[in-house]
Amino acid sequence: MSPPFHISPEAEEYLKGVAVVQDKEAGISLGSRITALNRSGEQTDCYDGPHFTVGWHEPGVWSGIRVEIAGREFWIAPTTVEALRGH
């Protein structure tokens, strides 16, 4: 299924390079905050605000719609689809 929103060339290029995890399905989720830590546990970055992340789960865990982007399949939850509409 084609996504019900526009995919920018930058987003398509990024999603082409996302890892393939054996025996897992990829999904795109909406988040509100992300904090990055280095190996010693120190915070290296923090972003407050809506953002989208790619994650992986075993088959059967994701819900929503399954779309093809950049020749790959991703699950997207209904709330994430709504956040992406018009963008």
PDB file of N, CA, C and O in Angstrom, chain B, residues numbered from 101:
ATOM      1  N   MET B 101       0.840  -1.172   0.000  1.00  0.00           N
ATOM      2  CA  MET B 101       0.000   0.000   0.000  1.00  0.00           C
ATOM      3  C   MET B 101       0.892   1.244   0.000  1.00  0.00           C
ATOM      4  O   MET B 101       1.911   1.282   0.690  1.00  0.00           O
ATOM      5  N   SER B 102       0.511   2.239  -0.762  1.00  0.00           N
ATOM      6  CA  SER B 102       1.230   3.506  -0.761  1.00  0.00           C
ATOM      7  C   SER B 102       0.839   4.304   0.485  1.00  0.00           C
ATOM      8  O   SER B 102      -0.296   4.205   0.950  1.00  0.00           O
ATOM      9  N   PRO B 103       1.757   5.084   1.022  1.00  0.00           N
ATOM     10  CA  PRO B 103       1.423   5.855   2.218  1.00  0.00           C
ATOM     11  C   PRO B 103       0.416   6.962   1.908  1.00  0.00           C
ATOM     12  O   PRO B 103       0.434   7.527   0.815  1.00  0.00           O
ATOM     13  N   PRO B 104      -0.459   7.272   2.861  1.00  0.00           N
ATOM     14  CA  PRO B 104      -1.456   8.329   2.664  1.00  0.00           C
ATOM     15  C   PRO B 104      -0.899   9.717   3.017  1.00  0.00           C
ATOM     16  O   PRO B 104      -1.619  10.557   3.555  1.00  0.00           O
ATOM     17  N   PHE B 105       0.368   9.948   2.715  1.00  0.00           N
ATOM     18  CA  PHE B 105       1.016  11.234   2.962  1.00  0.00           C
ATOM     19  C   PHE B 105       2.209  11.334   2.014  1.00  0.00           C
ATOM     20  O   PHE B 105       2.625  10.340   1.419  1.00  0.00           O
ATOM     21  N   HIS B 106       2.750  12.537   1.882  1.00  0.00           N
ATOM     22  CA  HIS B 106       3.884  12.788   0.989  1.00  0.00           C
ATOM     23  C   HIS B 106       5.190  12.346   1.652  1.00  0.00           C
ATOM     24  O   HIS B 106       5.383  12.559   2.849  1.00  0.00           O
ATOM     25  N   ILE B 107       6.082  11.733   0.880  1.00  0.00           N
ATOM     26  CA  ILE B 107       7.407  11.341   1.354  1.00  0.00           C
ATOM     27  C   ILE B 107       8.414  12.269   0.681  1.00  0.00           C
ATOM     28  O   ILE B 107       8.530  12.277  -0.544  1.00  0.00           O
ATOM     29  N   SER B 108       9.137  13.045   1.472  1.00  0.00           N
ATOM     30  CA  SER B 108      10.152  13.928   0.898  1.00  0.00           C
ATOM     31  C   SER B 108      11.316  13.082   0.382  1.00  0.00           C
ATOM     32  O   SER B 108      11.522  11.961   0.845  1.00  0.00           O
ATOM     33  N   PRO B 109      12.072  13.612  -0.568  1.00  0.00           N
ATOM     34  CA  PRO B 109      13.249  12.870  -1.045  1.00  0.00           C
ATOM     35  C   PRO B 109      14.233  12.558   0.091  1.00  0.00           C
ATOM     36  O   PRO B 109      14.854  11.495   0.100  1.00  0.00           O
ATOM     37  N   GLU B 110      14.373  13.480   1.042  1.00  0.00           N
ATOM     38  CA  GLU B 110      15.280  13.254   2.180  1.00  0.00           C
ATOM     39  C   GLU B 110      14.793  12.104   3.059  1.00  0.00           C
ATOM     40  O   GLU B 110      15.584  11.267   3.495  1.00  0.00           O
ATOM     41  N   ALA B 111      13.480  12.071   3.317  1.00  0.00           N
ATOM     42  CA  ALA B 111      12.919  10.988   4.129  1.00  0.00           C
ATOM     43  C   ALA B 111      13.054   9.647   3.408  1.00  0.00           C
ATOM     44  O   ALA B 111      13.389   8.634   4.022  1.00  0.00           O
ATOM     45  N   GLU B 112      12.792   9.651   2.107  1.00  0.00           N
ATOM     46  CA  GLU B 112      12.922   8.409   1.342  1.00  0.00           C
ATOM     47  C   GLU B 112      14.358   7.895   1.373  1.00  0.00           C
ATOM     48  O   GLU B 112      14.592   6.699   1.552  1.00  0.00           O
ATOM     49  N   GLU B 113      15.313   8.797   1.199  1.00  0.00           N
ATOM     50  CA  GLU B 113      16.718   8.398   1.235  1.00  0.00           C
ATOM     51  C   GLU B 113      17.091   7.843   2.614  1.00  0.00           C
ATOM     52  O   GLU B 113      17.794   6.837   2.718  1.00  0.00           O
ATOM     53  N   TYR B 114      16.616   8.506   3.662  1.00  0.00           N
ATOM     54  CA  TYR B 114      16.894   8.033   5.024  1.00  0.00           C
ATOM     55  C   TYR B 114      16.310   6.628   5.224  1.00  0.00           C
ATOM     56  O   TYR B 114      16.989   5.738   5.736  1.00  0.00           O
ATOM     57  N   LEU B 115      15.058   6.435   4.823  1.00  0.00           N
ATOM     58  CA  LEU B 115      14.404   5.145   5.044  1.00  0.00           C
ATOM     59  C   LEU B 115      15.019   4.030   4.206  1.00  0.00           C
ATOM     60  O   LEU B 115      14.948   2.863   4.593  1.00  0.00           O
ATOM     61  N   LYS B 116      15.614   4.361   3.077  1.00  0.00           N
ATOM     62  CA  LYS B 116      16.340   3.354   2.286  1.00  0.00           C
ATOM     63  C   LYS B 116      17.504   2.777   3.084  1.00  0.00           C
ATOM     64  O   LYS B 116      17.822   1.593   2.966  1.00  0.00           O
ATOM     65  N   GLY B 117      18.136   3.620   3.896  1.00  0.00           N
ATOM     66  CA  GLY B 117      19.319   3.197   4.628  1.00  0.00           C
ATOM     67  C   GLY B 117      19.069   2.618   6.000  1.00  0.00           C
ATOM     68  O   GLY B 117      20.008   2.207   6.681  1.00  0.00           O
ATOM     69  N   VAL B 118      17.803   2.577   6.422  1.00  0.00           N
ATOM     70  CA  VAL B 118      17.483   2.028   7.740  1.00  0.00           C
ATOM     71  C   VAL B 118      17.822   0.543   7.767  1.00  0.00           C
ATOM     72  O   VAL B 118      17.599  -0.175   6.793  1.00  0.00           O
ATOM     73  N   ALA B 119      18.348   0.108   8.863  1.00  0.00           N
ATOM     74  CA  ALA B 119      18.778  -1.286   9.005  1.00  0.00           C
ATOM     75  C   ALA B 119      17.636  -2.268   8.762  1.00  0.00           C
ATOM     76  O   ALA B 119      16.469  -1.975   9.024  1.00  0.00           O
ATOM     77  N   VAL B 120      18.001  -3.416   8.262  1.00  0.00           N
ATOM     78  CA  VAL B 120      17.089  -4.554   8.169  1.00  0.00           C
ATOM     79  C   VAL B 120      17.465  -5.469   9.321  1.00  0.00           C
ATOM     80  O   VAL B 120      18.615  -5.893   9.432  1.00  0.00           O
ATOM     81  N   VAL B 121      16.507  -5.773  10.170  1.00  0.00           N
ATOM     82  CA  VAL B 121      16.762  -6.624  11.332  1.00  0.00           C
ATOM     83  C   VAL B 121      16.094  -7.977  11.069  1.00  0.00           C
ATOM     84  O   VAL B 121      14.876  -8.063  10.912  1.00  0.00           O
ATOM     85  N   GLN B 122      16.901  -9.010  11.027  1.00  0.00           N
ATOM     86  CA  GLN B 122      16.401 -10.340  10.706  1.00  0.00           C
ATOM     87  C   GLN B 122      15.291 -10.754  11.663  1.00  0.00           C
ATOM     88  O   GLN B 122      15.396 -10.571  12.876  1.00  0.00           O
ATOM     89  N   ASP B 123      14.218 -11.321  11.093  1.00  0.00           N
ATOM     90  CA  ASP B 123      13.066 -11.829  11.830  1.00  0.00           C
ATOM     91  C   ASP B 123      12.285 -10.741  12.564  1.00  0.00           C
ATOM     92  O   ASP B 123      11.526 -11.046  13.484  1.00  0.00           O
ATOM     93  N   LYS B 124      12.459  -9.470  12.171  1.00  0.00           N
ATOM     94  CA  LYS B 124      11.715  -8.363  12.777  1.00  0.00           C
ATOM     95  C   LYS B 124      11.051  -7.550  11.671  1.00  0.00           C
ATOM     96  O   LYS B 124      11.505  -7.542  10.526  1.00  0.00           O
ATOM     97  N   GLU B 125       9.963  -6.862  12.036  1.00  0.00           N
ATOM     98  CA  GLU B 125       9.282  -5.962  11.122  1.00  0.00           C
ATOM     99  C   GLU B 125       9.543  -4.530  11.560  1.00  0.00           C
ATOM    100  O   GLU B 125       9.527  -4.222  12.752  1.00  0.00           O
ATOM    101  N   ALA B 126       9.784  -3.654  10.585  1.00  0.00           N
ATOM    102  CA  ALA B 126      10.054  -2.248  10.878  1.00  0.00           C
ATOM    103  C   ALA B 126       8.754  -1.470  10.974  1.00  0.00           C
ATOM    104  O   ALA B 126       7.776  -1.771  10.289  1.00  0.00           O
ATOM    105  N   GLY B 127       8.763  -0.467  11.836  1.00  0.00           N
ATOM    106  CA  GLY B 127       7.617   0.419  11.976  1.00  0.00           C
ATOM    107  C   GLY B 127       8.083   1.831  12.256  1.00  0.00           C
ATOM    108  O   GLY B 127       9.168   2.047  12.794  1.00  0.00           O
ATOM    109  N   ILE B 128       7.249   2.788  11.884  1.00  0.00           N
ATOM    110  CA  ILE B 128       7.539   4.194  12.123  1.00  0.00           C
ATOM    111  C   ILE B 128       6.586   4.677  13.195  1.00  0.00           C
ATOM    112  O   ILE B 128       5.373   4.500  13.084  1.00  0.00           O
ATOM    113  N   SER B 129       7.142   5.294  14.246  1.00  0.00           N
ATOM    114  CA  SER B 129       6.346   5.755  15.385  1.00  0.00           C
ATOM    115  C   SER B 129       6.542   7.238  15.627  1.00  0.00           C
ATOM    116  O   SER B 129       7.596   7.799  15.328  1.00  0.00           O
ATOM    117  N   LEU B 130       5.517   7.859  16.168  1.00  0.00           N
ATOM    118  CA  LEU B 130       5.565   9.258  16.574  1.00  0.00           C
ATOM    119  C   LEU B 130       6.015   9.329  18.022  1.00  0.00           C
ATOM    120  O   LEU B 130       5.482   8.621  18.876  1.00  0.00           O
ATOM    121  N   GLY B 131       6.983  10.171  18.300  1.00  0.00           N
ATOM    122  CA  GLY B 131       7.457  10.378  19.665  1.00  0.00           C
ATOM    123  C   GLY B 131       7.359  11.852  20.033  1.00  0.00           C
ATOM    124  O   GLY B 131       7.163  12.705  19.167  1.00  0.00           O
ATOM    125  N   SER B 132       7.496  12.146  21.317  1.00  0.00           N
ATOM    126  CA  SER B 132       7.429  13.542  21.752  1.00  0.00           C
ATOM    127  C   SER B 132       8.739  14.029  22.365  1.00  0.00           C
ATOM    128  O   SER B 132       8.950  15.234  22.504  1.00  0.00           O
ATOM    129  N   ARG B 133       9.617  13.100  22.730  1.00  0.00           N
ATOM    130  CA  ARG B 133      10.911  13.480  23.296  1.00  0.00           C
ATOM    131  C   ARG B 133      11.898  12.339  23.074  1.00  0.00           C
ATOM    132  O   ARG B 133      11.549  11.163  23.173  1.00  0.00           O
ATOM    133  N   ILE B 134      13.124  12.712  22.774  1.00  0.00           N
ATOM    134  CA  ILE B 134      14.169  11.703  22.623  1.00  0.00           C
ATOM    135  C   ILE B 134      15.434  12.225  23.294  1.00  0.00           C
ATOM    136  O   ILE B 134      15.795  13.393  23.146  1.00  0.00           O
ATOM    137  N   THR B 135      16.087  11.360  24.020  1.00  0.00           N
ATOM    138  CA  THR B 135      17.344  11.687  24.683  1.00  0.00           C
ATOM    139  C   THR B 135      18.370  10.644  24.267  1.00  0.00           C
ATOM    140  O   THR B 135      18.111   9.442  24.329  1.00  0.00           O
ATOM    141  N   ALA B 136      19.529  11.112  23.846  1.00  0.00           N
ATOM    142  CA  ALA B 136      20.606  10.201  23.441  1.00  0.00           C
ATOM    143  C   ALA B 136      21.682  10.195  24.518  1.00  0.00           C
ATOM    144  O   ALA B 136      22.067  11.241  25.039  1.00  0.00           O
ATOM    145  N   LEU B 137      22.155   9.004  24.838  1.00  0.00           N
ATOM    146  CA  LEU B 137      23.218   8.830  25.830  1.00  0.00           C
ATOM    147  C   LEU B 137      24.410   8.174  25.161  1.00  0.00           C
ATOM    148  O   LEU B 137      24.253   7.378  24.235  1.00  0.00           O
ATOM    149  N   ASN B 138      25.604   8.509  25.633  1.00  0.00           N
ATOM    150  CA  ASN B 138      26.791   7.813  25.120  1.00  0.00           C
ATOM    151  C   ASN B 138      26.993   6.526  25.923  1.00  0.00           C
ATOM    152  O   ASN B 138      26.203   6.226  26.819  1.00  0.00           O
ATOM    153  N   ARG B 139      28.015   5.785  25.618  1.00  0.00           N
ATOM    154  CA  ARG B 139      28.245   4.484  26.265  1.00  0.00           C
ATOM    155  C   ARG B 139      28.447   4.585  27.777  1.00  0.00           C
ATOM    156  O   ARG B 139      28.164   3.632  28.504  1.00  0.00           O
ATOM    157  N   SER B 140      28.932   5.725  28.251  1.00  0.00           N
ATOM    158  CA  SER B 140      29.125   5.876  29.699  1.00  0.00           C
ATOM    159  C   SER B 140      27.883   6.427  30.394  1.00  0.00           C
ATOM    160  O   SER B 140      27.911   6.690  31.596  1.00  0.00           O
ATOM    161  N   GLY B 141      26.790   6.604  29.643  1.00  0.00           N
ATOM    162  CA  GLY B 141      25.537   7.037  30.244  1.00  0.00           C
ATOM    163  C   GLY B 141      25.340   8.544  30.302  1.00  0.00           C
ATOM    164  O   GLY B 141      24.350   9.014  30.862  1.00  0.00           O
ATOM    165  N   GLU B 142      26.267   9.309  29.734  1.00  0.00           N
ATOM    166  CA  GLU B 142      26.130  10.756  29.726  1.00  0.00           C
ATOM    167  C   GLU B 142      25.205  11.182  28.583  1.00  0.00           C
ATOM    168  O   GLU B 142      25.280  10.649  27.476  1.00  0.00           O
ATOM    169  N   GLN B 143      24.338  12.148  28.870  1.00  0.00           N
ATOM    170  CA  GLN B 143      23.443  12.661  27.843  1.00  0.00           C
ATOM    171  C   GLN B 143      24.242  13.436  26.803  1.00  0.00           C
ATOM    172  O   GLN B 143      25.025  14.323  27.141  1.00  0.00           O
ATOM    173  N   THR B 144      24.039  13.093  25.540  1.00  0.00           N
ATOM    174  CA  THR B 144      24.752  13.770  24.462  1.00  0.00           C
ATOM    175  C   THR B 144      23.823  14.624  23.613  1.00  0.00           C
ATOM    176  O   THR B 144      24.279  15.524  22.907  1.00  0.00           O
ATOM    177  N   ASP B 145      22.534  14.352  23.676  1.00  0.00           N
ATOM    178  CA  ASP B 145      21.587  15.097  22.861  1.00  0.00           C
ATOM    179  C   ASP B 145      20.196  14.919  23.445  1.00  0.00           C
ATOM    180  O   ASP B 145      19.899  13.897  24.064  1.00  0.00           O
ATOM    181  N   CYS B 146      19.344  15.922  23.245  1.00  0.00           N
ATOM    182  CA  CYS B 146      17.965  15.838  23.694  1.00  0.00           C
ATOM    183  C   CYS B 146      17.114  16.669  22.747  1.00  0.00           C
ATOM    184  O   CYS B 146      17.485  17.783  22.377  1.00  0.00           O
ATOM    185  N   TYR B 147      15.986  16.124  22.363  1.00  0.00           N
ATOM    186  CA  TYR B 147      15.076  16.840  21.484  1.00  0.00           C
ATOM    187  C   TYR B 147      13.681  16.750  22.068  1.00  0.00           C
ATOM    188  O   TYR B 147      13.148  15.655  22.241  1.00  0.00           O
ATOM    189  N   ASP B 148      13.086  17.893  22.372  1.00  0.00           N
ATOM    190  CA  ASP B 148      11.704  17.964  22.828  1.00  0.00           C
ATOM    191  C   ASP B 148      10.848  18.419  21.666  1.00  0.00           C
ATOM    192  O   ASP B 148      11.101  19.472  21.081  1.00  0.00           O
ATOM    193  N   GLY B 149       9.866  17.659  21.337  1.00  0.00           N
ATOM    194  CA  GLY B 149       8.963  18.001  20.251  1.00  0.00           C
ATOM    195  C   GLY B 149       8.662  16.776  19.413  1.00  0.00           C
ATOM    196  O   GLY B 149       9.349  15.759  19.514  1.00  0.00           O
ATOM    197  N   PRO B 150       7.643  16.873  18.591  1.00  0.00           N
ATOM    198  CA  PRO B 150       7.265  15.723  17.774  1.00  0.00           C
ATOM    199  C   PRO B 150       8.399  15.297  16.841  1.00  0.00           C
ATOM    200  O   PRO B 150       9.055  16.126  16.210  1.00  0.00           O
ATOM    201  N   HIS B 151       8.605  14.001  16.774  1.00  0.00           N
ATOM    202  CA  HIS B 151       9.603  13.431  15.870  1.00  0.00           C
ATOM    203  C   HIS B 151       9.183  12.000  15.550  1.00  0.00           C
ATOM    204  O   HIS B 151       8.324  11.424  16.219  1.00  0.00           O
ATOM    205  N   PHE B 152       9.790  11.452  14.542  1.00  0.00           N
ATOM    206  CA  PHE B 152       9.437  10.112  14.094  1.00  0.00           C
ATOM    207  C   PHE B 152      10.661   9.216  14.205  1.00  0.00           C
ATOM    208  O   PHE B 152      11.774   9.618  13.866  1.00  0.00           O
ATOM    209  N   THR B 153      10.442   8.011  14.677  1.00  0.00           N
ATOM    210  CA  THR B 153      11.529   7.059  14.830  1.00  0.00           C
ATOM    211  C   THR B 153      11.162   5.743  14.139  1.00  0.00           C
ATOM    212  O   THR B 153       9.989   5.438  13.925  1.00  0.00           O
ATOM    213  N   VAL B 154      12.184   4.987  13.801  1.00  0.00           N
ATOM    214  CA  VAL B 154      11.989   3.658  13.233  1.00  0.00           C
ATOM    215  C   VAL B 154      12.380   2.649  14.298  1.00  0.00           C
ATOM    216  O   VAL B 154      13.426   2.775  14.935  1.00  0.00           O
ATOM    217  N   GLY B 155      11.538   1.654  14.485  1.00  0.00           N
ATOM    218  CA  GLY B 155      11.817   0.587  15.438  1.00  0.00           C
ATOM    219  C   GLY B 155      11.474  -0.760  14.829  1.00  0.00           C
ATOM    220  O   GLY B 155      10.910  -0.825  13.737  1.00  0.00           O
ATOM    221  N   TRP B 156      11.806  -1.820  15.522  1.00  0.00           N
ATOM    222  CA  TRP B 156      11.596  -3.179  15.021  1.00  0.00           C
ATOM    223  C   TRP B 156      10.931  -4.018  16.096  1.00  0.00           C
ATOM    224  O   TRP B 156      11.253  -3.903  17.279  1.00  0.00           O
ATOM    225  N   HIS B 157       9.998  -4.867  15.673  1.00  0.00           N
ATOM    226  CA  HIS B 157       9.337  -5.814  16.571  1.00  0.00           C
ATOM    227  C   HIS B 157       9.169  -7.142  15.852  1.00  0.00           C
ATOM    228  O   HIS B 157       9.306  -7.239  14.632  1.00  0.00           O
ATOM    229  N   GLU B 158       8.867  -8.161  16.647  1.00  0.00           N
ATOM    230  CA  GLU B 158       8.558  -9.466  16.080  1.00  0.00           C
ATOM    231  C   GLU B 158       7.274  -9.340  15.262  1.00  0.00           C
ATOM    232  O   GLU B 158       6.445  -8.476  15.547  1.00  0.00           O
ATOM    233  N   PRO B 159       7.100 -10.189  14.251  1.00  0.00           N
ATOM    234  CA  PRO B 159       5.856 -10.172  13.483  1.00  0.00           C
ATOM    235  C   PRO B 159       4.646 -10.324  14.392  1.00  0.00           C
ATOM    236  O   PRO B 159       4.654 -11.118  15.333  1.00  0.00           O
ATOM    237  N   GLY B 160       3.608  -9.555  14.097  1.00  0.00           N
ATOM    238  CA  GLY B 160       2.370  -9.622  14.861  1.00  0.00           C
ATOM    239  C   GLY B 160       2.255  -8.597  15.966  1.00  0.00           C
ATOM    240  O   GLY B 160       1.188  -8.480  16.568  1.00  0.00           O
ATOM    241  N   VAL B 161       3.304  -7.847  16.262  1.00  0.00           N
ATOM    242  CA  VAL B 161       3.265  -6.854  17.336  1.00  0.00           C
ATOM    243  C   VAL B 161       2.710  -5.518  16.842  1.00  0.00           C
ATOM    244  O   VAL B 161       1.905  -4.891  17.530  1.00  0.00           O
ATOM    245  N   TRP B 162       3.136  -5.077  15.653  1.00  0.00           N
ATOM    246  CA  TRP B 162       2.694  -3.787  15.130  1.00  0.00           C
ATOM    247  C   TRP B 162       1.208  -3.818  14.807  1.00  0.00           C
ATOM    248  O   TRP B 162       0.654  -4.866  14.473  1.00  0.00           O
ATOM    249  N   SER B 163       0.570  -2.657  14.911  1.00  0.00           N
ATOM    250  CA  SER B 163      -0.806  -2.505  14.444  1.00  0.00           C
ATOM    251  C   SER B 163      -0.866  -1.238  13.617  1.00  0.00           C
ATOM    252  O   SER B 163       0.030  -0.397  13.697  1.00  0.00           O
ATOM    253  N   GLY B 164      -1.908  -1.095  12.829  1.00  0.00           N
ATOM    254  CA  GLY B 164      -2.050   0.063  11.965  1.00  0.00           C
ATOM    255  C   GLY B 164      -2.046  -0.353  10.520  1.00  0.00           C
ATOM    256  O   GLY B 164      -2.648  -1.362  10.153  1.00  0.00           O
ATOM    257  N   ILE B 165      -1.361   0.431   9.688  1.00  0.00           N
ATOM    258  CA  ILE B 165      -1.298   0.106   8.269  1.00  0.00           C
ATOM    259  C   ILE B 165       0.136  -0.238   7.899  1.00  0.00           C
ATOM    260  O   ILE B 165       1.088   0.219   8.532  1.00  0.00           O
ATOM    261  N   ARG B 166       0.267  -1.042   6.874  1.00  0.00           N
ATOM    262  CA  ARG B 166       1.589  -1.411   6.372  1.00  0.00           C
ATOM    263  C   ARG B 166       1.764  -0.712   5.028  1.00  0.00           C
ATOM    264  O   ARG B 166       0.973  -0.914   4.107  1.00  0.00           O
ATOM    265  N   VAL B 167       2.797   0.103   4.925  1.00  0.00           N
ATOM    266  CA  VAL B 167       3.024   0.883   3.711  1.00  0.00           C
ATOM    267  C   VAL B 167       4.385   0.564   3.125  1.00  0.00           C
ATOM    268  O   VAL B 167       5.288   0.099   3.820  1.00  0.00           O
ATOM    269  N   GLU B 168       4.513   0.824   1.828  1.00  0.00           N
ATOM    270  CA  GLU B 168       5.798   0.658   1.169  1.00  0.00           C
ATOM    271  C   GLU B 168       6.389   2.037   0.926  1.00  0.00           C
ATOM    272  O   GLU B 168       5.754   2.904   0.326  1.00  0.00           O
ATOM    273  N   ILE B 169       7.610   2.226   1.400  1.00  0.00           N
ATOM    274  CA  ILE B 169       8.357   3.459   1.207  1.00  0.00           C
ATOM    275  C   ILE B 169       9.764   3.065   0.783  1.00  0.00           C
ATOM    276  O   ILE B 169      10.414   2.252   1.439  1.00  0.00           O
ATOM    277  N   ALA B 170      10.223   3.640  -0.306  1.00  0.00           N
ATOM    278  CA  ALA B 170      11.584   3.383  -0.803  1.00  0.00           C
ATOM    279  C   ALA B 170      11.830   1.892  -1.028  1.00  0.00           C
ATOM    280  O   ALA B 170      12.934   1.397  -0.799  1.00  0.00           O
ATOM    281  N   GLY B 171      10.802   1.185  -1.476  1.00  0.00           N
ATOM    282  CA  GLY B 171      10.954  -0.235  -1.763  1.00  0.00           C
ATOM    283  C   GLY B 171      10.972  -1.132  -0.533  1.00  0.00           C
ATOM    284  O   GLY B 171      11.269  -2.323  -0.632  1.00  0.00           O
ATOM    285  N   ARG B 172      10.655  -0.562   0.622  1.00  0.00           N
ATOM    286  CA  ARG B 172      10.635  -1.341   1.875  1.00  0.00           C
ATOM    287  C   ARG B 172       9.286  -1.200   2.545  1.00  0.00           C
ATOM    288  O   ARG B 172       8.566  -0.231   2.303  1.00  0.00           O
ATOM    289  N   GLU B 173       8.937  -2.165   3.390  1.00  0.00           N
ATOM    290  CA  GLU B 173       7.660  -2.110   4.092  1.00  0.00           C
ATOM    291  C   GLU B 173       7.859  -1.653   5.529  1.00  0.00           C
ATOM    292  O   GLU B 173       8.789  -2.075   6.217  1.00  0.00           O
ATOM    293  N   PHE B 174       6.956  -0.776   5.961  1.00  0.00           N
ATOM    294  CA  PHE B 174       6.958  -0.246   7.322  1.00  0.00           C
ATOM    295  C   PHE B 174       5.530  -0.265   7.859  1.00  0.00           C
ATOM    296  O   PHE B 174       4.582   0.026   7.130  1.00  0.00           O
ATOM    297  N   TRP B 175       5.383  -0.606   9.126  1.00  0.00           N
ATOM    298  CA  TRP B 175       4.110  -0.473   9.821  1.00  0.00           C
ATOM    299  C   TRP B 175       4.027   0.945  10.365  1.00  0.00           C
ATOM    300  O   TRP B 175       5.026   1.504  10.817  1.00  0.00           O
ATOM    301  N   ILE B 176       2.830   1.523  10.320  1.00  0.00           N
ATOM    302  CA  ILE B 176       2.618   2.857  10.866  1.00  0.00           C
ATOM    303  C   ILE B 176       1.289   2.852  11.623  1.00  0.00           C
ATOM    304  O   ILE B 176       0.244   2.521  11.063  1.00  0.00           O
ATOM    305  N   ALA B 177       1.344   3.224  12.899  1.00  0.00           N
ATOM    306  CA  ALA B 177       0.153   3.276  13.736  1.00  0.00           C
ATOM    307  C   ALA B 177      -0.772   4.405  13.277  1.00  0.00           C
ATOM    308  O   ALA B 177      -0.299   5.389  12.708  1.00  0.00           O
ATOM    309  N   PRO B 178      -2.083   4.280  13.513  1.00  0.00           N
ATOM    310  CA  PRO B 178      -3.030   5.311  13.080  1.00  0.00           C
ATOM    311  C   PRO B 178      -2.690   6.718  13.588  1.00  0.00           C
ATOM    312  O   PRO B 178      -2.848   7.685  12.844  1.00  0.00           O
ATOM    313  N   THR B 179      -2.231   6.853  14.828  1.00  0.00           N
ATOM    314  CA  THR B 179      -1.889   8.185  15.346  1.00  0.00           C
ATOM    315  C   THR B 179      -0.695   8.778  14.607  1.00  0.00           C
ATOM    316  O   THR B 179      -0.623   9.992  14.418  1.00  0.00           O
ATOM    317  N   THR B 180       0.233   7.938  14.193  1.00  0.00           N
ATOM    318  CA  THR B 180       1.387   8.404  13.435  1.00  0.00           C
ATOM    319  C   THR B 180       0.960   8.817  12.035  1.00  0.00           C
ATOM    320  O   THR B 180       1.435   9.828  11.518  1.00  0.00           O
ATOM    321  N   VAL B 181       0.068   8.046  11.414  1.00  0.00           N
ATOM    322  CA  VAL B 181      -0.446   8.406  10.089  1.00  0.00           C
ATOM    323  C   VAL B 181      -1.107   9.773  10.154  1.00  0.00           C
ATOM    324  O   VAL B 181      -0.871  10.617   9.290  1.00  0.00           O
ATOM    325  N   GLU B 182      -1.932  10.001  11.168  1.00  0.00           N
ATOM    326  CA  GLU B 182      -2.615  11.290  11.292  1.00  0.00           C
ATOM    327  C   GLU B 182      -1.621  12.428  11.468  1.00  0.00           C
ATOM    328  O   GLU B 182      -1.827  13.504  10.906  1.00  0.00           O
ATOM    329  N   ALA B 183      -0.560  12.227  12.222  1.00  0.00           N
ATOM    330  CA  ALA B 183       0.461  13.257  12.432  1.00  0.00           C
ATOM    331  C   ALA B 183       1.207  13.566  11.135  1.00  0.00           C
ATOM    332  O   ALA B 183       1.679  14.688  10.947  1.00  0.00           O
ATOM    333  N   LEU B 184       1.318  12.586  10.241  1.00  0.00           N
ATOM    334  CA  LEU B 184       2.037  12.773   8.989  1.00  0.00           C
ATOM    335  C   LEU B 184       1.177  13.358   7.866  1.00  0.00           C
ATOM    336  O   LEU B 184       1.709  13.886   6.890  1.00  0.00           O
ATOM    337  N   ARG B 185      -0.157  13.264   8.001  1.00  0.00           N
ATOM    338  CA  ARG B 185      -1.048  13.787   6.944  1.00  0.00           C
ATOM    339  C   ARG B 185      -0.777  15.270   6.729  1.00  0.00           C
ATOM    340  O   ARG B 185      -0.655  16.042   7.680  1.00  0.00           O
ATOM    341  N   GLY B 186      -0.686  15.645   5.467  1.00  0.00           N
ATOM    342  CA  GLY B 186      -0.472  17.038   5.118  1.00  0.00           C
ATOM    343  C   GLY B 186       0.979  17.476   5.183  1.00  0.00           C
ATOM    344  O   GLY B 186       1.282  18.640   4.923  1.00  0.00           O
ATOM    345  N   HIS B 187       1.876  16.571   5.524  1.00  0.00           N
ATOM    346  CA  HIS B 187       3.307  16.917   5.569  1.00  0.00           C
ATOM    347  C   HIS B 187       4.025  16.312   4.399  1.00  0.00           C
ATOM    348  O   HIS B 187       5.235  16.489   4.259  1.00  0.00           O
TER     349      HIS B 187
END
